Amino acid sequence: MAFRRLMGVKMPYEQQVLVYAICRNYETQDRQTQDKILRLCREAGRQYAPALFELVTGDRTVESVAMEHYMSATVLYACRRKLYERWFEK
């Protein structure tokens, strides 16, 4: 699946692509980056952290992940937006 700009995320397209590529290549990242992805999924997703992790590191649509985890796609979109926006914070 190709990356499309996330319209609700307040960051430049280039930064969005960077976060997308890093998360999609989770397995090849160093331990520190993997820990950062997991931490951000826990912070942004809270009780939906497993669904958010599956979404940002996998190749599935928001709708299919949301249905599998019995949650609203709107909530999952909001969690993903939070993760992206928190990526460059300290």
Backbone as CSV, one residue per row, in Angstrom:
resi,resn,N_x,N_y,N_z,CA_x,CA_y,CA_z,C_x,C_y,C_z
1,MET,0.839,-1.170,0.000,0.000,0.000,0.000,0.892,1.244,0.000
2,ALA,0.641,2.164,-0.872,1.429,3.389,-0.968,0.981,4.392,0.090
3,PHE,1.899,5.259,0.467,1.574,6.274,1.464,0.792,7.416,0.837
4,ARG,-0.252,7.828,1.527,-1.016,9.013,1.130,-0.960,9.996,2.280
5,ARG,-0.863,11.261,1.967,-0.791,12.295,2.995,-1.987,12.179,3.939
6,LEU,-1.700,12.289,5.221,-2.746,12.258,6.235,-3.203,13.690,6.473
7,MET,-4.384,14.026,5.995,-4.846,15.413,5.997,-5.050,15.968,7.406
8,GLY,-5.412,15.154,8.368,-5.659,15.653,9.722,-4.412,15.829,10.561
9,VAL,-3.270,15.407,10.054,-2.023,15.472,10.817,-1.317,16.789,10.510
10,LYS,-0.979,17.505,11.567,-0.376,18.828,11.403,1.142,18.731,11.316
11,MET,1.623,18.228,10.204,3.061,18.177,9.940,3.266,18.080,8.439
12,PRO,4.436,18.499,7.982,4.704,18.449,6.537,4.669,17.017,5.992
13,TYR,4.368,16.914,4.726,4.288,15.626,4.042,5.571,14.821,4.220
14,GLU,6.722,15.475,4.102,8.008,14.779,4.190,8.181,14.116,5.552
15,GLN,7.754,14.788,6.623,7.847,14.202,7.956,6.870,13.045,8.107
16,GLN,5.702,13.174,7.514,4.736,12.078,7.554,5.300,10.836,6.877
17,VAL,5.936,11.025,5.730,6.527,9.895,5.005,7.628,9.250,5.840
18,LEU,8.429,10.060,6.516,9.502,9.532,7.356,8.949,8.650,8.472
19,VAL,7.942,9.139,9.186,7.336,8.357,10.270,6.728,7.074,9.708
20,TYR,6.031,7.189,8.594,5.415,6.027,7.951,6.467,4.970,7.612
21,ALA,7.562,5.399,6.987,8.601,4.456,6.557,9.287,3.794,7.753
22,ILE,9.550,4.564,8.782,10.198,3.998,9.971,9.295,2.960,10.626
23,CYS,8.029,3.304,10.782,7.095,2.360,11.420,6.879,1.114,10.572
24,ARG,6.730,1.280,9.265,6.514,0.133,8.383,7.698,-0.825,8.374
25,ASN,8.905,-0.306,8.646,10.113,-1.131,8.683,10.515,-1.437,10.123
26,TYR,9.539,-1.667,10.960,9.747,-1.895,12.395,10.799,-2.973,12.663
27,GLU,10.693,-4.074,11.973,11.595,-5.211,12.223,13.062,-4.889,11.961
28,THR,13.336,-3.963,11.049,14.732,-3.651,10.707,15.287,-2.479,11.510
29,GLN,14.463,-1.863,12.348,14.923,-0.718,13.136,15.749,-1.188,14.329
30,ASP,16.581,-0.284,14.848,17.357,-0.621,16.048,16.419,-0.669,17.259
31,ARG,16.920,-1.202,18.351,16.087,-1.425,19.541,15.497,-0.119,20.070
32,GLN,16.262,0.958,20.037,15.790,2.246,20.534,14.585,2.745,19.729
33,THR,14.639,2.614,18.433,13.532,3.047,17.581,12.317,2.146,17.773
34,GLN,12.541,0.849,17.911,11.428,-0.061,18.173,10.745,0.289,19.490
35,ASP,11.549,0.606,20.515,10.983,1.000,21.803,10.175,2.294,21.681
36,LYS,10.662,3.227,20.861,9.947,4.482,20.648,8.588,4.230,19.997
37,ILE,8.552,3.362,19.009,7.284,3.036,18.336,6.311,2.402,19.337
38,LEU,6.792,1.467,20.122,5.936,0.820,21.120,5.438,1.819,22.158
39,ARG,6.325,2.695,22.619,5.946,3.693,23.619,4.883,4.639,23.061
40,LEU,5.093,5.109,21.838,4.119,6.020,21.234,2.776,5.328,20.987
41,CYS,2.813,4.064,20.637,1.556,3.319,20.470,0.813,3.228,21.799
42,ARG,1.540,2.981,22.880,0.902,2.915,24.202,0.343,4.276,24.617
43,GLU,1.118,5.340,24.381,0.681,6.681,24.774,-0.497,7.171,23.923
44,ALA,-0.393,7.014,22.628,-1.420,7.534,21.724,-2.640,6.621,21.656
45,GLY,-2.420,5.322,21.787,-3.520,4.384,21.625,-4.186,3.952,22.900
46,ARG,-3.490,4.103,24.026,-3.990,3.655,25.321,-4.533,2.237,25.229
47,GLN,-5.820,2.031,25.475,-6.349,0.665,25.445,-6.376,0.085,24.035
48,TYR,-6.187,0.943,23.029,-6.168,0.478,21.644,-4.747,0.345,21.099
49,ALA,-3.775,0.304,21.973,-2.363,0.228,21.554,-2.076,-0.956,20.630
50,PRO,-2.584,-2.153,20.898,-2.317,-3.262,19.974,-2.846,-3.000,18.560
51,ALA,-4.023,-2.406,18.471,-4.589,-2.095,17.153,-3.758,-1.031,16.456
52,LEU,-3.347,-0.006,17.192,-2.533,1.061,16.610,-1.194,0.514,16.139
53,PHE,-0.568,-0.341,16.937,0.710,-0.942,16.545,0.542,-1.751,15.263
54,GLU,-0.523,-2.531,15.205,-0.784,-3.336,14.008,-0.996,-2.450,12.776
55,LEU,-1.668,-1.319,12.981,-1.934,-0.408,11.877,-0.655,0.236,11.347
56,VAL,0.170,0.784,12.240,1.340,1.555,11.778,2.490,0.675,11.320
57,THR,2.540,-0.570,11.768,3.646,-1.438,11.351,3.237,-2.431,10.271
58,GLY,1.953,-2.511,9.984,1.476,-3.492,9.011,0.999,-2.851,7.719
59,ASP,0.384,-3.686,6.901,-0.047,-3.262,5.572,-1.570,-3.342,5.425
60,ARG,-2.278,-3.124,6.537,-3.735,-3.234,6.494,-4.380,-1.869,6.588
61,THR,-5.634,-1.804,6.188,-6.366,-0.547,6.235,-6.870,-0.278,7.653
62,VAL,-7.180,0.976,7.895,-7.731,1.361,9.195,-9.017,0.587,9.469
63,GLU,-9.853,0.485,8.470,-11.136,-0.183,8.642,-10.975,-1.660,9.011
64,SER,-10.058,-2.362,8.362,-9.900,-3.790,8.653,-9.311,-4.020,10.043
65,VAL,-8.360,-3.174,10.452,-7.783,-3.303,11.797,-8.839,-2.965,12.847
66,ALA,-9.601,-1.902,12.622,-10.642,-1.508,13.571,-11.695,-2.601,13.739
67,MET,-12.120,-3.208,12.646,-13.123,-4.273,12.732,-12.574,-5.472,13.508
68,GLU,-11.328,-5.823,13.265,-10.746,-6.971,13.969,-10.651,-6.726,15.476
69,HIS,-10.424,-5.474,15.853,-10.265,-5.137,17.276,-11.552,-4.579,17.893
70,TYR,-12.660,-4.690,17.184,-13.971,-4.264,17.691,-13.953,-2.815,18.170
71,MET,-13.475,-1.939,17.309,-13.410,-0.523,17.659,-13.814,0.318,16.467
72,SER,-14.041,1.581,16.708,-14.426,2.505,15.653,-13.206,2.904,14.825
73,ALA,-13.378,2.983,13.525,-12.304,3.445,12.655,-11.943,4.892,12.977
74,THR,-12.919,5.680,13.369,-12.680,7.084,13.727,-11.729,7.184,14.911
75,VAL,-11.904,6.328,15.895,-11.017,6.319,17.064,-9.605,5.925,16.635
76,LEU,-9.489,4.948,15.769,-8.175,4.510,15.308,-7.491,5.597,14.484
77,TYR,-8.243,6.313,13.668,-7.673,7.448,12.938,-7.114,8.484,13.916
78,ALA,-7.859,8.768,14.973,-7.420,9.754,15.969,-6.159,9.284,16.692
79,CYS,-6.083,8.008,17.006,-4.884,7.456,17.659,-3.670,7.582,16.749
80,ARG,-3.855,7.273,15.475,-2.749,7.382,14.522,-2.285,8.830,14.396
81,ARG,-3.234,9.762,14.359,-2.891,11.180,14.276,-2.048,11.594,15.486
82,LYS,-2.439,11.150,16.683,-1.676,11.469,17.892,-0.261,10.913,17.814
83,LEU,-0.121,9.672,17.349,1.203,9.066,17.228,2.089,9.884,16.299
84,TYR,1.573,10.235,15.138,2.359,11.011,14.175,2.762,12.365,14.767
85,GLU,1.828,13.042,15.425,2.118,14.369,15.951,3.076,14.328,17.131
86,ARG,3.107,13.230,17.867,4.027,13.107,19.009,5.413,12.599,18.607
87,TRP,5.552,12.138,17.378,6.803,11.517,16.951,8.018,12.423,17.166
88,PHE,7.906,13.704,16.827,9.052,14.601,16.889,9.147,15.359,18.211
89,GLU,8.250,15.066,19.156,8.385,15.653,20.480,9.493,14.931,21.233
90,LYS,10.016,15.561,22.241,11.111,14.940,22.997,10.700,13.730,23.741
